[in-house]
């Protein structure tokens, strides 16, 4: 299960950067078939290849493991907070109101 989530995150980050599988596999020194297997969760990259993936995508390891590690929700919350910096005070206020309501409902 973790392999599939990690593979999906690698694929999403690669696509966000606009790289095709062929381009990206060449950049990190693996075959397109191997990269495809990683993204589908069939194979897992070695530590060396995982580091190459992270560095080439210019992301933190948190982005790859966000769905896997227990504190992933904290990472996601931090990313959302960063994205909210570009919003108006009114938009941020509205988002917080929705979140506060959802948290209250979840505690019931």
C-alpha positions in Angstrom: 0.0 0.0 0.0 2.8 2.5 0.9 4.6 1.7 -2.4 1.5 2.7 -4.4 1.0 5.9 -2.5 4.7 6.9 -2.8 4.6 6.0 -6.5 1.5 8.2 -7.0 3.2 11.1 -5.2 6.3 10.7 -7.4 4.1 10.7 -10.5 2.1 13.7 -9.4 5.3 15.7 -8.6 6.8 14.7 -11.9 3.7 15.8 -13.8 3.5 19.0 -11.9 7.0 19.8 -13.1 5.9 19.0 -16.7 8.3 16.1 -17.2 7.2 13.0 -19.3 8.3 9.6 -18.0 10.9 9.4 -20.8 12.4 12.8 -19.9 12.4 12.2 -16.1 13.7 8.7 -16.3 16.7 10.0 -18.4 17.3 12.7 -15.8 17.5 10.3 -12.9 19.3 7.5 -14.8 16.6 4.8 -14.9 14.7 3.2 -17.7 11.2 4.5 -18.5 9.8 1.0 -17.7 11.4 1.1 -14.3 10.1 4.6 -13.6 6.6 3.4 -14.6 6.9 0.5 -12.3 7.9 2.8 -9.4 4.9 5.1 -10.1 2.5 2.2 -10.2 3.9 0.9 -6.9 5.1 -2.4 -8.5 8.7 -1.6 -7.7 10.4 0.6 -5.1 13.4 2.8 -5.9 16.7 2.3 -4.1 17.7 4.9 -1.6 20.1 6.3 -4.1 17.4 6.6 -6.8 14.9 8.0 -4.3 17.4 10.7 -3.4 17.9 11.4 -7.2 14.1 11.6 -7.6 13.7 14.1 -4.7 16.6 16.2 -5.8 15.7 16.3 -9.5 12.1 17.3 -8.7 13.4 19.9 -6.3 11.1 18.8 -3.5 11.4 17.7 0.1 11.1 14.1 1.1 7.9 15.2 3.0 6.2 15.6 -0.4 6.9 12.0 -1.2 6.0 10.5 2.2 3.1 12.8 3.1 0.5 10.0 2.6 2.6 7.4 4.4 4.0 8.8 7.6 1.9 9.3 10.7 2.6 13.0 10.9 1.7 13.6 7.3 -1.3 15.6 8.2 1.0 18.2 9.8 3.0 18.4 6.6 -0.3 18.9 4.6 -1.5 21.5 7.1 1.8 23.4 6.7 1.6 23.3 2.9 -2.0 24.6 3.0 -0.9 27.4 5.4 1.9 28.4 2.9 -0.6 28.5 0.1 -3.0 30.6 2.1 -0.3 33.3 2.3 -1.3 34.4 -1.2 -5.0 34.8 -0.2 -6.7 37.9 1.1 -7.5 38.2 4.7 -11.2 37.7 3.9 -10.5 34.4 2.1 -8.3 33.2 4.9 -11.0 34.0 7.4 -13.6 32.1 5.5 -11.3 29.0 5.2 -10.6 29.1 8.9 -14.3 29.3 9.7 -15.0 26.2 7.5 -12.1 24.3 9.2 -13.2 25.2 12.7 -16.7 24.0 11.9 -15.4 20.7 10.5 -13.1 20.2 13.5 -16.0 20.8 15.9 -18.2 18.3 14.0 -15.4 15.7 14.0 -15.1 16.0 17.8 -18.7 15.2 18.4 
